[in-house]
Each structure stands twice: as structure tokens, then as C-alpha cells.
Amino acid sequence: MILITKDNLPLFMEYYHYFHDSYITNVNYNIELSQIEIFMDVCWSGQPILKENGSYETNKTKIRMLFNDVKRYNNKEIFSWEYINKAFIKYIKFKKEEIICFASDEKEPFVYIVCDKIEYEELKEF
């Protein structure tokens, strides 16, 4: 798995187009390890390709994200039609520590997670 750091976060967000039009398909909790695992169908990744018919090949993929040492977690009921318009991932100060925050939206997220680190991997099973 690849660790998201301050250095690679901007490129990560750009590569996955801030998870625009993406869906969270599964959330798993491990209370003992203080971990949350999310699977996401990502609609846009890399450089989209303009096809002859004028539509775009968006390079759909699946991602597994692992949130370690979770400090805060909240979610509203997630329905199958709810998608991410523009995800928010940022390093923040929390109780004098610098940690990372993931939210499905900056202002009105249906899920947010504050944790020590985030790792991810592409599953290529779309």
C-alpha cells in the first residue's frame, strides 16, 4: 500500500480528480486496531482520453483506503446514489498533533475520518 504524505497529497488528489463522481461502496471497521477500511469506485483517474464520439474515457478504477489510528469518525447513512463531488483531504492540527482528515465534502460530508495516516492501493477491478 502507498502512504499518503504531505509531499504526495496534492498529486494524489489531482490524479484522482478529488474523487469527483466517485462512490464509497464499502466501509469496514476494526475497533481493536483503530482502523477503518473504505472501498471506493473511482470514476476519474489519470489523464482522461477524449474519444472520437466526443465522450471521455475516464479511467475508472477501484481504490482501497486504510485509515490508521483513527481519532474521529462520523458518517451519515450512505445511500447507493450518493456520490462524492469533491473530496477533502488535508493535514490538520488536532490536540497539538498534525494528523490527516478525509471528508467526502468540505462543508457537508456524509463521511469524515480524522486519523494518523492514510494508505491506499488501486484494485483495478472496475
C-alpha positions as CSV (number, residue, x, y, z in Angstrom):
1,M,0.0,0.0,0.0
2,I,1.1,3.6,-0.6
3,L,1.2,6.1,2.3
4,I,-0.3,9.5,1.7
5,T,2.1,12.2,2.9
6,K,2.2,16.0,2.8
7,D,4.5,15.7,-0.2
8,N,2.4,13.4,-2.4
9,L,-1.1,14.6,-1.3
10,P,-1.5,17.3,-4.0
11,L,-0.6,14.9,-6.8
12,F,-2.8,12.1,-5.3
13,M,-5.8,14.5,-5.2
14,E,-5.1,15.7,-8.8
15,Y,-4.6,12.2,-10.1
16,Y,-7.9,11.1,-8.7
17,H,-9.7,14.4,-9.6
18,Y,-10.6,14.9,-6.0
19,F,-12.8,11.7,-6.3
20,H,-15.3,13.6,-8.4
21,D,-18.3,11.3,-9.2
22,S,-16.9,8.5,-7.1
23,Y,-18.9,6.2,-4.8
24,I,-18.0,4.7,-1.4
25,T,-19.1,1.1,-1.8
26,N,-18.0,-0.5,1.5
27,V,-16.8,0.6,4.9
28,N,-15.2,-1.8,7.3
29,Y,-14.3,-1.1,10.9
30,N,-11.7,-2.7,13.1
31,I,-12.2,-1.4,16.6
32,E,-9.3,-3.3,18.1
33,L,-6.8,-1.8,15.7
34,S,-8.5,1.6,15.5
35,Q,-8.7,1.2,11.7
36,I,-11.3,2.0,9.0
37,E,-11.1,0.5,5.6
38,I,-13.0,2.1,2.7
39,F,-13.6,0.7,-0.8
40,M,-14.4,3.3,-3.4
41,D,-15.4,3.2,-7.1
42,V,-13.4,6.0,-8.6
43,C,-14.8,7.5,-11.8
44,W,-11.8,9.7,-12.8
45,S,-8.2,8.9,-12.6
46,G,-5.1,9.9,-14.5
47,Q,-5.5,11.8,-17.8
48,P,-9.0,11.3,-19.3
49,I,-9.0,10.4,-23.0
50,L,-11.3,12.2,-25.5
51,K,-12.9,9.5,-27.7
52,E,-14.0,10.0,-31.3
53,N,-17.6,10.3,-30.3
54,G,-16.8,13.3,-28.0
55,S,-17.1,11.4,-24.7
56,Y,-14.3,10.9,-22.3
57,E,-12.7,7.6,-21.2
58,T,-12.3,8.5,-17.5
59,N,-10.0,5.6,-16.4
60,K,-12.4,4.1,-13.8
61,T,-10.8,2.1,-11.0
62,K,-11.4,0.8,-7.5
63,I,-9.4,2.0,-4.5
64,R,-8.9,0.6,-1.1
65,M,-8.1,3.2,1.5
66,L,-6.9,2.2,5.0
67,F,-7.2,4.8,7.8
68,N,-4.9,4.0,10.7
69,D,-5.1,5.2,14.3
70,V,-8.5,6.8,13.9
71,K,-9.1,9.8,16.2
72,R,-12.6,10.8,15.0
73,Y,-15.1,9.3,12.6
74,N,-18.6,10.3,11.6
75,N,-20.9,9.3,8.9
76,K,-24.5,9.8,7.9
77,E,-26.4,7.0,6.3
78,I,-24.8,6.4,2.9
79,F,-27.2,5.6,0.1
80,S,-26.3,4.0,-3.2
81,W,-27.0,7.2,-5.1
82,E,-24.7,9.4,-3.0
83,Y,-21.5,10.3,-4.7
84,I,-18.6,12.5,-3.9
85,N,-18.4,15.8,-5.8
86,K,-15.1,17.0,-4.4
87,A,-13.4,15.2,-1.5
88,F,-11.4,17.0,1.1
89,I,-8.2,15.5,2.3
90,K,-5.9,17.8,4.4
91,Y,-3.4,17.7,7.2
92,I,-4.8,19.5,10.2
93,K,-3.8,20.3,13.8
94,F,-5.7,18.2,16.3
95,K,-4.8,18.4,20.0
96,K,-1.4,19.8,19.2
97,E,-0.7,16.9,16.7
98,E,-0.6,17.1,12.9
99,I,-2.9,14.5,11.5
100,I,-4.8,13.9,8.3
101,C,-8.5,14.4,7.7
102,F,-10.6,12.8,4.9
103,A,-14.1,14.1,4.2
104,S,-16.5,13.3,1.3
105,D,-17.1,17.1,1.1
106,E,-15.5,20.1,2.9
107,K,-18.8,21.7,4.1
108,E,-21.4,18.9,4.3
109,P,-19.6,15.5,4.3
110,F,-21.6,12.3,4.6
111,V,-18.4,10.7,5.9
112,Y,-15.3,12.1,7.6
113,I,-12.3,10.4,9.2
114,V,-9.5,12.0,11.2
115,C,-6.5,9.7,11.7
116,D,-2.8,9.5,11.9
117,K,-2.2,8.1,8.4
118,I,-3.9,7.0,5.3
119,E,-2.7,4.3,2.9
120,Y,-4.2,3.3,-0.4
121,E,-4.0,0.9,-3.3
122,E,-5.7,0.5,-6.6
123,L,-7.6,-2.7,-7.1
124,K,-8.1,-2.4,-10.9
125,E,-11.3,-4.4,-10.8
126,F,-13.8,-1.9,-12.2
